[in-house]
Amino acid sequence: MAEVDKHNEALMRAHFEAHISERLRRASSARFQNIIPAHWFAAAASECYGMYIAGFFYGAISRTQAYVEALSKYLAEHHKIRVGKDIAERCRRLRDCDVLSAPGFDAATKILNERNDFHHLNKDVEQDFRKLEERAAECINLLHLLESEVFAYSFASQTPGQVMLSKPEYWPSPAPGQANVHLRQVW
């Protein structure tokens, strides 16, 4: 290993170790589903949590908002609900058509709050680090509420390891009784 690489490794290790307690605190406060369907947005959706735990709050907030956009688009297309590009209107239509519950709709709209400020880095975007952390934590935990509604599952009591999907039509399936899943590990 080159001398520069050794030096960079030492700096990275020191930085990581200096912030490990903060990462652990965030990891223990973040609720997330361990399994989601293996759709095109699954890996990006999982990054929301990793970014929050690592302390990348702008990224966590923006990625969570983008995920809600992708998820709402997926649900609208799946249910053949015609809507334009207005994300808030799409979420309202999903609620009105009973695809999203009232709490799921509220979670989605709260996540999308201030979307343009974060996506476009408008002058009014939050800059206070503590407030950003609070907002990112809120987004992450609201996302859990939304995912646990849309992609609900449980484990069968009679067959260890068997996953019972509440809405199997949302999960890609290579064959009857099977589902393609994205397993999450956020650290």
Short mmCIF file of the C-alpha atoms (twelve columns), coordinates in Angstrom:
data_MODEL
# 
_entry.id   MODEL 
# 
loop_
_atom_site.group_PDB 
_atom_site.id 
_atom_site.type_symbol 
_atom_site.label_atom_id 
_atom_site.label_alt_id 
_atom_site.label_comp_id 
_atom_site.label_asym_id 
_atom_site.label_seq_id 
_atom_site.Cartn_x 
_atom_site.Cartn_y 
_atom_site.Cartn_z 
_atom_site.pdbx_PDB_model_num 
ATOM 1   C CA . MET A 1   0.000   0.000   0.000   1 
ATOM 2   C CA . ALA A 2   1.384   3.377   -0.939  1 
ATOM 3   C CA . GLU A 3   2.278   5.849   1.772   1 
ATOM 4   C CA . VAL A 4   -0.559  8.174   0.694   1 
ATOM 5   C CA . ASP A 5   -3.048  5.311   0.946   1 
ATOM 6   C CA . LYS A 6   -1.844  4.441   4.463   1 
ATOM 7   C CA . HIS A 7   -2.195  8.058   5.511   1 
ATOM 8   C CA . ASN A 8   -5.708  8.305   4.010   1 
ATOM 9   C CA . GLU A 9   -6.706  5.043   5.669   1 
ATOM 10  C CA . ALA A 10  -5.555  6.349   9.054   1 
ATOM 11  C CA . LEU A 11  -7.502  9.584   8.555   1 
ATOM 12  C CA . MET A 12  -10.649 7.719   7.477   1 
ATOM 13  C CA . ARG A 13  -10.394 5.303   10.407  1 
ATOM 14  C CA . ALA A 14  -9.923  8.175   12.875  1 
ATOM 15  C CA . HIS A 15  -12.887 10.062  11.430  1 
ATOM 16  C CA . PHE A 16  -15.107 6.981   11.527  1 
ATOM 17  C CA . GLU A 17  -14.119 6.102   15.098  1 
ATOM 18  C CA . ALA A 18  -14.634 9.702   16.252  1 
ATOM 19  C CA . HIS A 19  -18.227 9.598   14.961  1 
ATOM 20  C CA . ILE A 20  -19.175 6.010   15.790  1 
ATOM 21  C CA . SER A 21  -21.270 6.946   18.839  1 
ATOM 22  C CA . GLU A 22  -23.336 9.373   16.737  1 
ATOM 23  C CA . ARG A 23  -23.817 6.733   14.040  1 
ATOM 24  C CA . LEU A 24  -24.892 4.171   16.643  1 
ATOM 25  C CA . ARG A 25  -27.361 6.629   18.146  1 
ATOM 26  C CA . ARG A 26  -28.884 7.308   14.729  1 
ATOM 27  C CA . ALA A 27  -28.904 3.616   13.789  1 
ATOM 28  C CA . SER A 28  -30.767 2.718   16.969  1 
ATOM 29  C CA . SER A 29  -33.370 5.423   16.372  1 
ATOM 30  C CA . ALA A 30  -33.984 4.644   12.684  1 
ATOM 31  C CA . ARG A 31  -36.815 2.230   11.996  1 
ATOM 32  C CA . PHE A 32  -36.682 0.364   8.694   1 
ATOM 33  C CA . GLN A 33  -37.966 -2.770  7.033   1 
ATOM 34  C CA . ASN A 34  -35.379 -5.469  6.501   1 
ATOM 35  C CA . ILE A 35  -37.093 -6.686  3.335   1 
ATOM 36  C CA . ILE A 36  -38.653 -4.738  0.469   1 
ATOM 37  C CA . PRO A 37  -39.506 -5.821  -3.091  1 
ATOM 38  C CA . ALA A 38  -36.612 -5.919  -5.549  1 
ATOM 39  C CA . HIS A 39  -37.881 -3.102  -7.755  1 
ATOM 40  C CA . TRP A 40  -35.654 -0.615  -9.611  1 
ATOM 41  C CA . PHE A 41  -35.867 1.758   -6.651  1 
ATOM 42  C CA . ALA A 42  -34.942 -0.758  -3.903  1 
ATOM 43  C CA . ALA A 43  -31.205 -0.058  -3.670  1 
ATOM 44  C CA . ALA A 44  -31.702 3.715   -3.767  1 
ATOM 45  C CA . ALA A 45  -34.452 3.404   -1.154  1 
ATOM 46  C CA . SER A 46  -32.083 1.555   1.140   1 
ATOM 47  C CA . GLU A 47  -29.460 4.271   0.771   1 
ATOM 48  C CA . CYS A 48  -31.821 6.678   2.550   1 
ATOM 49  C CA . TYR A 49  -31.090 4.898   5.820   1 
ATOM 50  C CA . GLY A 50  -27.366 4.559   5.251   1 
ATOM 51  C CA . MET A 51  -27.061 8.255   4.462   1 
ATOM 52  C CA . TYR A 52  -28.967 9.197   7.608   1 
ATOM 53  C CA . ILE A 53  -26.850 6.940   9.814   1 
ATOM 54  C CA . ALA A 54  -23.634 8.278   8.237   1 
ATOM 55  C CA . GLY A 55  -24.765 11.868  8.885   1 
ATOM 56  C CA . PHE A 56  -25.441 12.875  5.283   1 
ATOM 57  C CA . PHE A 57  -28.699 14.629  6.064   1 
ATOM 58  C CA . TYR A 58  -29.260 16.593  2.855   1 
ATOM 59  C CA . GLY A 59  -28.773 13.368  0.934   1 
ATOM 60  C CA . ALA A 60  -31.024 11.360  3.247   1 
ATOM 61  C CA . ILE A 61  -33.824 13.916  2.997   1 
ATOM 62  C CA . SER A 62  -33.555 14.332  -0.777  1 
ATOM 63  C CA . ARG A 63  -33.255 10.593  -1.396  1 
ATOM 64  C CA . THR A 64  -36.252 9.882   0.832   1 
ATOM 65  C CA . GLN A 65  -38.298 12.443  -1.080  1 
ATOM 66  C CA . ALA A 66  -37.193 10.969  -4.413  1 
ATOM 67  C CA . TYR A 67  -38.114 7.498   -3.170  1 
ATOM 68  C CA . VAL A 68  -41.621 8.658   -2.260  1 
ATOM 69  C CA . GLU A 69  -41.905 10.060  -5.785  1 
ATOM 70  C CA . ALA A 70  -40.826 6.723   -7.314  1 
ATOM 71  C CA . LEU A 71  -43.015 4.681   -4.972  1 
ATOM 72  C CA . SER A 72  -46.088 6.813   -5.644  1 
ATOM 73  C CA . LYS A 73  -45.457 6.554   -9.388  1 
ATOM 74  C CA . TYR A 74  -45.098 2.770   -9.099  1 
ATOM 75  C CA . LEU A 75  -48.350 2.485   -7.139  1 
ATOM 76  C CA . ALA A 76  -50.243 4.753   -9.544  1 
ATOM 77  C CA . GLU A 77  -49.025 2.771   -12.550 1 
ATOM 78  C CA . HIS A 78  -49.738 -0.563  -10.848 1 
ATOM 79  C CA . HIS A 79  -53.298 0.495   -10.052 1 
ATOM 80  C CA . LYS A 80  -53.725 2.260   -13.411 1 
ATOM 81  C CA . ILE A 81  -54.464 5.574   -11.729 1 
ATOM 82  C CA . ARG A 82  -53.876 8.397   -14.182 1 
ATOM 83  C CA . VAL A 83  -52.143 11.398  -12.723 1 
ATOM 84  C CA . GLY A 84  -49.802 14.060  -13.998 1 
ATOM 85  C CA . LYS A 85  -46.401 14.965  -12.629 1 
ATOM 86  C CA . ASP A 86  -47.748 16.655  -9.481  1 
ATOM 87  C CA . ILE A 87  -46.561 14.370  -6.692  1 
ATOM 88  C CA . ALA A 88  -48.935 15.735  -4.067  1 
ATOM 89  C CA . GLU A 89  -51.890 15.187  -6.412  1 
ATOM 90  C CA . ARG A 90  -50.669 11.653  -7.132  1 
ATOM 91  C CA . CYS A 91  -50.550 10.884  -3.410  1 
ATOM 92  C CA . ARG A 92  -54.052 12.354  -2.935  1 
ATOM 93  C CA . ARG A 93  -55.371 10.143  -5.732  1 
ATOM 94  C CA . LEU A 94  -53.703 7.100   -4.174  1 
ATOM 95  C CA . ARG A 95  -55.412 7.919   -0.887  1 
ATOM 96  C CA . ASP A 96  -58.768 8.593   -2.559  1 
ATOM 97  C CA . CYS A 97  -58.553 5.243   -4.382  1 
ATOM 98  C CA . ASP A 98  -57.704 3.457   -1.084  1 
ATOM 99  C CA . VAL A 99  -54.210 2.504   -2.214  1 
ATOM 100 C CA . LEU A 100 -52.754 4.568   0.634   1 
ATOM 101 C CA . SER A 101 -54.372 4.868   4.037   1 
ATOM 102 C CA . ALA A 102 -54.768 8.280   5.663   1 
ATOM 103 C CA . PRO A 103 -51.626 7.688   7.812   1 
ATOM 104 C CA . GLY A 104 -49.689 6.517   4.717   1 
ATOM 105 C CA . PHE A 105 -50.796 9.608   2.820   1 
ATOM 106 C CA . ASP A 106 -49.829 11.850  5.757   1 
ATOM 107 C CA . ALA A 107 -46.389 10.200  5.920   1 
ATOM 108 C CA . ALA A 108 -45.830 10.710  2.190   1 
ATOM 109 C CA . THR A 109 -46.891 14.367  2.264   1 
ATOM 110 C CA . LYS A 110 -44.777 15.128  5.347   1 
ATOM 111 C CA . ILE A 111 -41.735 13.590  3.662   1 
ATOM 112 C CA . LEU A 112 -42.393 15.663  0.535   1 
ATOM 113 C CA . ASN A 113 -42.679 18.891  2.545   1 
ATOM 114 C CA . GLU A 114 -40.048 21.402  1.368   1 
ATOM 115 C CA . ARG A 115 -39.172 19.060  -1.513  1 
ATOM 116 C CA . ASN A 116 -38.192 21.835  -3.892  1 
ATOM 117 C CA . ASP A 117 -35.898 23.499  -1.356  1 
ATOM 118 C CA . PHE A 118 -33.952 20.265  -0.877  1 
ATOM 119 C CA . HIS A 119 -33.969 19.062  -4.485  1 
ATOM 120 C CA . HIS A 120 -32.996 22.394  -5.969  1 
ATOM 121 C CA . LEU A 121 -30.961 23.688  -3.010  1 
ATOM 122 C CA . ASN A 122 -32.957 26.884  -2.921  1 
ATOM 123 C CA . LYS A 123 -31.652 29.746  -0.796  1 
ATOM 124 C CA . ASP A 124 -34.246 28.933  1.869   1 
ATOM 125 C CA . VAL A 125 -33.072 25.342  2.396   1 
ATOM 126 C CA . GLU A 126 -32.365 24.534  6.029   1 
ATOM 127 C CA . GLN A 127 -28.721 24.932  7.047   1 
ATOM 128 C CA . ASP A 128 -28.802 24.308  10.783  1 
ATOM 129 C CA . PHE A 129 -27.148 20.897  11.251  1 
ATOM 130 C CA . ARG A 130 -29.305 19.922  14.244  1 
ATOM 131 C CA . LYS A 131 -32.512 20.792  12.405  1 
ATOM 132 C CA . LEU A 132 -31.296 18.879  9.361   1 
ATOM 133 C CA . GLU A 133 -30.661 15.813  11.513  1 
ATOM 134 C CA . GLU A 134 -34.147 16.100  13.031  1 
ATOM 135 C CA . ARG A 135 -35.723 16.461  9.580   1 
ATOM 136 C CA . ALA A 136 -33.769 13.496  8.219   1 
ATOM 137 C CA . ALA A 137 -34.804 11.352  11.209  1 
ATOM 138 C CA . GLU A 138 -38.416 12.373  10.670  1 
ATOM 139 C CA . CYS A 139 -38.225 11.431  6.975   1 
ATOM 140 C CA . ILE A 140 -36.611 8.070   7.717   1 
ATOM 141 C CA . ASN A 141 -39.172 7.097   10.332  1 
ATOM 142 C CA . LEU A 142 -42.094 8.304   8.206   1 
ATOM 143 C CA . LEU A 143 -40.683 6.240   5.376   1 
ATOM 144 C CA . HIS A 144 -40.819 3.195   7.620   1 
ATOM 145 C CA . LEU A 145 -44.487 3.883   8.294   1 
ATOM 146 C CA . LEU A 146 -45.162 4.146   4.558   1 
ATOM 147 C CA . GLU A 147 -43.144 1.063   3.608   1 
ATOM 148 C CA . SER A 148 -44.623 -1.060  6.377   1 
ATOM 149 C CA . GLU A 149 -48.067 -0.246  4.983   1 
ATOM 150 C CA . VAL A 150 -47.347 -0.719  1.293   1 
ATOM 151 C CA . PHE A 151 -44.880 -3.614  1.597   1 
ATOM 152 C CA . ALA A 152 -46.256 -5.284  4.726   1 
ATOM 153 C CA . TYR A 153 -45.088 -8.806  5.475   1 
ATOM 154 C CA . SER A 154 -44.852 -11.246 8.347   1 
ATOM 155 C CA . PHE A 155 -43.146 -14.547 8.992   1 
ATOM 156 C CA . ALA A 156 -45.152 -17.778 8.944   1 
ATOM 157 C CA . SER A 157 -45.351 -19.416 12.345  1 
ATOM 158 C CA . GLN A 158 -45.557 -22.962 10.950  1 
ATOM 159 C CA . THR A 159 -42.690 -22.667 8.450   1 
ATOM 160 C CA . PRO A 160 -39.562 -20.968 9.807   1 
ATOM 161 C CA . GLY A 161 -38.161 -18.396 7.402   1 
ATOM 162 C CA . GLN A 162 -41.239 -18.280 5.171   1 
ATOM 163 C CA . VAL A 163 -42.324 -14.726 4.446   1 
ATOM 164 C CA . MET A 164 -46.037 -13.981 4.161   1 
ATOM 165 C CA . LEU A 165 -46.687 -10.938 1.962   1 
ATOM 166 C CA . SER A 166 -49.779 -8.857  2.716   1 
ATOM 167 C CA . LYS A 167 -49.897 -7.519  -0.849  1 
ATOM 168 C CA . PRO A 168 -47.968 -10.020 -2.998  1 
ATOM 169 C CA . GLU A 169 -48.981 -8.178  -6.168  1 
ATOM 170 C CA . TYR A 170 -46.458 -5.455  -5.241  1 
ATOM 171 C CA . TRP A 171 -43.560 -7.910  -5.153  1 
ATOM 172 C CA . PRO A 172 -41.894 -9.109  -8.382  1 
ATOM 173 C CA . SER A 173 -42.365 -12.853 -8.686  1 
ATOM 174 C CA . PRO A 174 -40.347 -15.275 -10.825 1 
ATOM 175 C CA . ALA A 175 -42.797 -18.104 -10.060 1 
ATOM 176 C CA . PRO A 176 -45.930 -18.756 -7.987  1 
ATOM 177 C CA . GLY A 177 -45.207 -18.607 -4.280  1 
ATOM 178 C CA . GLN A 178 -41.908 -16.780 -4.815  1 
ATOM 179 C CA . ALA A 179 -40.891 -13.135 -4.605  1 
ATOM 180 C CA . ASN A 180 -37.766 -11.230 -5.529  1 
ATOM 181 C CA . VAL A 181 -36.699 -9.312  -2.444  1 
ATOM 182 C CA . HIS A 182 -34.116 -6.715  -1.546  1 
ATOM 183 C CA . LEU A 183 -32.492 -7.482  1.803   1 
ATOM 184 C CA . ARG A 184 -31.336 -4.462  3.746   1 
ATOM 185 C CA . GLN A 185 -28.276 -4.036  5.847   1 
ATOM 186 C CA . VAL A 186 -27.630 -0.385  6.455   1 
ATOM 187 C CA . TRP A 187 -24.101 -0.466  7.817   1 
# 
